[in-house]
Amino acid sequence: MKRMITILLAIAMLFCLMPTAAAAADTAATTPPDVTVIAFDEIGEIIAKNNAAVRAVVQAYESLLIRINAMEAEAGIAAVAGGSGEAGTYRRLARQLREELQDRERDLNRVAGAQLQAARALYLNHYVLLMQLETTERSLEAAKRDLEINRNLRERGLAAQVVVEASERQVSSLSDAVRAAAKAMEDNLTALSDLLGLITPISLGELPDMELQRITERDFETDLDAYIQYSLDVQEKRINMETASRTALRDRTRLPLHNYQVAAEEYALAKEIATRDFPGIFFDLEEKYESFLSSTVVEDAEREQRRVQGQFALGLVSRSRVEAAQRDLLDARSAYEQERISLNIALLLYEFSFTNWVQETVDEEDEL
């Protein structure tokens, strides 16, 4: 099978020939000069240029390529000078180095692919954490208003002290939650910055378009079959079973037949284990996506908000009830968006973990 071209390797090798992508004018106008704005589709280029793990492999690749070119040049010189034996030695060494070069390319596929997907997941997760922070802040503001109301009622003897104390605990708890959410978002951004190999503060661009229909386009059963088929342990046990089967057909005595039965049981067990080892999200990604599509949480919250607004216009409910319905609608929209992003992260990680694993296994088989 033709080896897959490493995109990040091409980016890294050609990066010095490419113009640096400039931030959009409106973003530049609102971003401090010491903050680097990161767009989702720039992550690959930034990793290829700055990520220490990727650069180490790229440098090893480039160094090896220089050695190969030098060996081939020496072979050419020796051939012109009439030293066929010496030229053959140089060519043999160059071939050996090219085999090693393929190993470095696989290393780059593995390292760069893992870093790229981790960075993409951190990028998207930033927006999940941001929405969680905004939701918690809305709850905190509502709790503070409730506390103020309860204190006023307490001063007029219309509420018990225990009600005020409960409101105070709620405000304290939500204040802690806001700080924790802000810290989680800060830590996530720091982790992304470190992964990208940047030393300046960063901010993120807009969310990318998310093609979640790829979840329904994937044939998970076929993926599972391929995973089982390419499992090294399954292949080993299948070969053992086929060997035992041929032996049993030639010699139908008790021992060969017993050995075949044992080999067949081991083969079945290996397939069962491979099924369990298949990426866990195989079992619920499609189901979660269907549940996401069929969700009516936002529509329900919109209907409730309209209903409460109508009641308020008739004087049947207070303004605080209207504000609560509006907050519930914002929270529902936020939760829906968080689920959409989380599904996209799961899809990215699934596709990487599965396709990368299959490609590596195919490459290993091609070399045997």
Protein Blocks (a to p, Z undefined) as FASTA:
>chain_A
ZZdddfklmmmmmmmmpccddddfklmmmgcfkbccddfklmmmmmmmmmmklmmmmmmm
mmmmmmmmmmmmmmmmmmmnopamlmmmmmmmmmmmmmmmmmmmmmmmmmmmmmmmmmmm
mmmmmmmmmmmmmmmmmmmmmmmmmmmmmmmmmmnopacfklmmmmmmmmmmmmmmmmmm
mmmmmmmmmmmmmmnopabdcdddddddddfklmmmpcfklmmmmmmmmpmklmmmmmmm
mmmmmmmmmmmcfklmmmmmmmmmmmmmmmmmmmmmpcfklmmmmmmmmmmmmpcklmmm
mmmmmmmmmmmmnopacfklmmmmmmmmmmmmmmmmmmmmmmmmmmmmmmmmmmmmmmmm
mmmmmmZZ
